[in-house]
Amino acid sequence: MNRQPAKKAFVQILVFVLFMLCGNNSFGEGLRNIASVTADNFFNGDYTIETVDVFLARFAPFFSMQFRLSRTDSPAGFSHTIGLGPIINFTPGFYLDTRYSTGFDSSWTIFHEAEINLTSETDTSVLSCGARGAIYPKTWFFIPTVSGELIILEHLGLFGKIFMSIDNANEIAESFWGEAGWSFTPEFKLRAGFTLSYLERLGYSVLCGVDLRLAEGFLIKYTFSFLANTIRENNNPADGYGIENVLICDIQF
């Protein structure tokens, strides 16, 4: 029995119902959709392509909901996830967002994911801390994060994020993502940065990107990266050389 058409129909119906609910006049003003595609192509022939769509609807000034769909493809197969979670605004610049997702892969293995983030924003700074984790039938991982962004000299933004991951094999990895961006105009911004990671050996990447605000509430972001990260190959650390392309479309209604 082919269960994929049934699952696809269920997802389509769920998305349609969510849009219909969020379209009524009582809370239809705070709608936002963030869609992204990330393509990692390694020089040894491996690849990973991830597509994500996050739909957000504000039901009240202090309460929103997020609905997330994703698919990941690689030579090993594919995986789908569907998630839902509340966003609570304690103040206009201080909020908590949470999400629970469940998914399945090409062998029909069911897995679970969860994420929580606490964020404080001002006109010139953003500070966030959170954690993400996943449970599979035979494995699990947990990733706490801390990030911050600071706007200086009116046009210069500095961003940094620290990751640490641990899994069921007690393998610990750390990484740092740093980035600087210069806003030439409110509609045009250039970015450059790097990442550093450590998994028994040092890995890194360098990146550049551009942000284009095509209209009020319509933002396009593109990032290109050269990857020299540490990966697992035959249970040993190895260099994963490749390139990454990320395209994000952010629309606020």
PLY file of the C-alpha trace (Angstrom):
ply
format ascii 1.0
element vertex 253
property float x
property float y
property float z
element edge 252
property int vertex1
property int vertex2
end_header
0.00 0.00 0.00
1.40 3.43 -0.98
0.87 5.74 1.98
2.65 8.77 0.52
-0.37 10.20 -1.43
-2.51 9.93 1.70
0.09 11.76 3.80
0.46 14.43 1.10
-3.31 14.95 0.97
-3.46 15.23 4.76
-0.75 17.91 4.79
-2.48 19.87 2.01
-5.80 19.80 3.84
-4.15 20.88 7.10
-2.42 23.83 5.42
-5.70 24.86 3.73
-7.63 24.77 7.01
-4.94 26.81 8.76
-5.02 29.47 6.06
-8.82 29.64 6.18
-8.81 30.02 9.96
-6.11 32.66 9.94
-7.85 34.57 7.17
-10.85 35.67 9.20
-11.03 39.32 10.17
-10.51 38.80 13.89
-6.84 37.86 13.63
-5.93 38.06 9.95
-3.63 41.06 10.30
-0.57 39.33 11.78
0.32 36.79 9.10
3.86 35.92 8.04
5.41 33.21 5.87
9.12 32.31 5.84
10.20 29.84 3.16
13.79 28.64 2.72
15.83 26.27 0.59
19.30 25.10 1.72
21.47 23.06 -0.67
24.77 21.54 0.52
26.84 19.97 -2.27
30.03 18.22 -1.18
32.94 17.59 -3.51
32.81 13.83 -2.82
29.36 13.65 -4.43
27.25 13.79 -1.27
24.51 16.38 -0.98
21.73 17.56 1.30
18.75 19.66 0.19
16.39 21.02 2.84
13.19 22.94 2.14
11.35 24.58 5.03
8.16 26.62 5.19
7.08 28.35 8.40
3.68 30.04 8.57
2.94 32.35 11.52
-0.43 33.77 12.56
-1.03 36.28 15.34
-4.22 35.52 17.26
-3.74 38.26 19.87
-1.09 40.93 20.59
0.58 38.53 23.04
-0.04 35.19 21.31
0.83 33.70 17.90
1.07 30.21 16.44
3.66 28.79 14.06
3.10 25.94 11.62
6.21 24.34 10.08
6.67 21.92 7.17
10.07 20.62 6.04
11.62 18.05 3.75
15.25 16.91 3.59
16.77 14.94 0.71
20.16 13.20 0.59
21.69 10.10 -1.04
20.48 8.13 2.01
16.83 9.05 1.33
14.37 11.71 2.45
12.58 12.86 5.58
9.45 14.94 6.20
8.46 16.83 9.33
5.34 18.71 10.37
5.34 20.92 13.45
3.23 23.32 15.46
3.94 25.59 18.42
2.93 28.78 20.25
4.79 32.11 20.36
4.15 34.13 23.53
4.98 37.86 23.68
5.60 38.91 27.27
6.38 42.45 26.02
6.67 43.80 22.44
10.39 42.94 22.39
10.52 39.91 24.69
9.03 36.63 23.54
9.17 32.84 23.81
8.69 30.54 20.82
8.30 26.78 21.05
7.67 24.03 18.55
7.01 20.30 18.53
7.39 18.35 15.28
7.00 14.77 14.23
8.22 13.23 11.01
9.08 10.16 9.01
11.89 9.18 6.67
12.10 7.10 3.49
12.04 3.87 5.52
8.89 5.08 7.34
10.73 5.51 10.62
8.93 7.95 12.92
10.94 10.56 14.84
10.21 13.56 17.07
11.73 17.03 17.33
11.30 19.93 19.78
12.65 23.48 19.95
12.40 26.38 22.40
13.86 29.91 22.19
13.70 32.97 24.44
14.47 36.26 22.68
14.88 39.88 23.74
14.92 42.58 21.05
15.54 46.33 21.01
16.05 48.76 18.13
19.81 48.08 18.22
20.25 44.60 19.69
18.92 41.04 19.81
19.78 38.43 22.45
18.48 34.87 22.25
19.04 31.54 23.98
17.40 28.25 23.24
17.68 24.54 22.60
16.68 21.99 19.98
16.53 18.23 20.23
15.37 15.15 18.35
14.59 11.55 19.27
14.87 8.70 16.78
14.24 5.01 17.47
17.95 4.33 18.13
19.53 7.77 18.52
18.94 11.24 19.93
20.68 14.62 20.00
20.40 17.86 21.96
21.71 21.29 20.87
21.65 24.35 23.17
22.41 27.73 21.57
23.15 31.33 22.54
23.13 34.16 19.98
23.29 37.93 19.83
23.19 40.75 17.30
24.26 44.37 17.75
23.71 47.35 15.44
26.55 49.90 15.60
27.43 52.94 13.50
23.79 52.94 12.29
24.59 50.74 9.27
26.83 47.98 10.68
25.37 44.86 12.27
27.41 42.22 14.11
25.97 38.76 14.73
27.30 35.77 16.66
25.86 32.38 17.64
27.34 29.55 19.72
26.17 25.94 19.33
26.98 22.85 21.38
25.60 19.41 20.58
25.56 16.12 22.43
24.11 12.79 21.29
23.39 9.31 22.62
27.03 8.28 22.00
28.17 11.11 24.32
29.85 12.78 21.36
30.15 16.53 21.94
30.67 19.06 19.17
30.94 22.86 19.37
30.59 25.53 16.72
30.48 29.31 16.33
28.80 31.37 13.61
29.96 34.98 13.20
28.69 37.49 10.66
28.88 41.22 9.85
26.40 43.07 7.67
26.39 46.57 6.21
23.09 48.22 5.24
23.73 50.54 2.32
20.03 51.43 2.22
16.97 50.09 4.08
16.38 47.89 1.03
19.94 46.62 0.39
22.38 44.89 2.75
25.58 42.90 2.21
26.82 40.26 4.67
30.07 38.34 5.22
31.13 35.90 7.90
32.45 32.50 8.91
31.80 29.45 11.05
34.15 27.42 13.21
33.37 23.92 14.44
35.15 21.21 16.36
34.47 17.47 16.19
37.80 15.89 17.17
39.30 18.25 14.58
38.72 21.84 13.47
36.29 22.66 10.66
35.23 25.98 9.17
33.26 27.76 6.48
33.32 31.24 4.94
30.20 32.95 3.67
28.83 36.01 1.92
25.28 37.10 1.31
22.83 39.79 0.30
19.48 40.95 1.71
17.00 42.62 -0.65
13.78 44.24 0.55
11.73 44.24 -2.64
8.66 45.82 -1.04
7.23 46.60 2.37
7.04 43.25 4.17
8.81 41.32 1.38
12.44 40.32 2.08
14.74 38.04 0.07
18.01 36.72 1.59
20.68 34.75 -0.27
23.85 33.26 1.26
26.75 31.43 -0.41
29.25 29.46 1.68
32.41 27.46 1.10
32.37 24.49 3.47
35.33 22.78 5.09
33.45 21.24 8.00
34.25 18.12 9.96
31.94 15.20 9.16
31.69 11.54 10.12
32.99 9.12 7.49
33.24 5.41 8.39
32.98 6.43 12.07
36.06 8.67 11.74
36.27 12.47 11.47
36.96 13.74 7.96
36.93 17.03 6.09
33.65 17.70 4.28
34.57 20.15 1.53
31.74 21.64 -0.50
29.53 24.62 -1.15
26.23 25.73 0.34
23.49 27.90 -1.13
20.68 29.29 1.04
17.67 31.23 -0.25
15.09 32.68 2.17
11.84 34.45 1.28
10.18 36.32 4.17
6.71 37.78 3.54
4.65 39.69 6.10
1.00 40.35 5.28
0 1
1 2
2 3
3 4
4 5
5 6
6 7
7 8
8 9
9 10
10 11
11 12
12 13
13 14
14 15
15 16
16 17
17 18
18 19
19 20
20 21
21 22
22 23
23 24
24 25
25 26
26 27
27 28
28 29
29 30
30 31
31 32
32 33
33 34
34 35
35 36
36 37
37 38
38 39
39 40
40 41
41 42
42 43
43 44
44 45
45 46
46 47
47 48
48 49
49 50
50 51
51 52
52 53
53 54
54 55
55 56
56 57
57 58
58 59
59 60
60 61
61 62
62 63
63 64
64 65
65 66
66 67
67 68
68 69
69 70
70 71
71 72
72 73
73 74
74 75
75 76
76 77
77 78
78 79
79 80
80 81
81 82
82 83
83 84
84 85
85 86
86 87
87 88
88 89
89 90
90 91
91 92
92 93
93 94
94 95
95 96
96 97
97 98
98 99
99 100
100 101
101 102
102 103
103 104
104 105
105 106
106 107
107 108
108 109
109 110
110 111
111 112
112 113
113 114
114 115
115 116
116 117
117 118
118 119
119 120
120 121
121 122
122 123
123 124
124 125
125 126
126 127
127 128
128 129
129 130
130 131
131 132
132 133
133 134
134 135
135 136
136 137
137 138
138 139
139 140
140 141
141 142
142 143
143 144
144 145
145 146
146 147
147 148
148 149
149 150
150 151
151 152
152 153
153 154
154 155
155 156
156 157
157 158
158 159
159 160
160 161
161 162
162 163
163 164
164 165
165 166
166 167
167 168
168 169
169 170
170 171
171 172
172 173
173 174
174 175
175 176
176 177
177 178
178 179
179 180
180 181
181 182
182 183
183 184
184 185
185 186
186 187
187 188
188 189
189 190
190 191
191 192
192 193
193 194
194 195
195 196
196 197
197 198
198 199
199 200
200 201
201 202
202 203
203 204
204 205
205 206
206 207
207 208
208 209
209 210
210 211
211 212
212 213
213 214
214 215
215 216
216 217
217 218
218 219
219 220
220 221
221 222
222 223
223 224
224 225
225 226
226 227
227 228
228 229
229 230
230 231
231 232
232 233
233 234
234 235
235 236
236 237
237 238
238 239
239 240
240 241
241 242
242 243
243 244
244 245
245 246
246 247
247 248
248 249
249 250
250 251
251 252
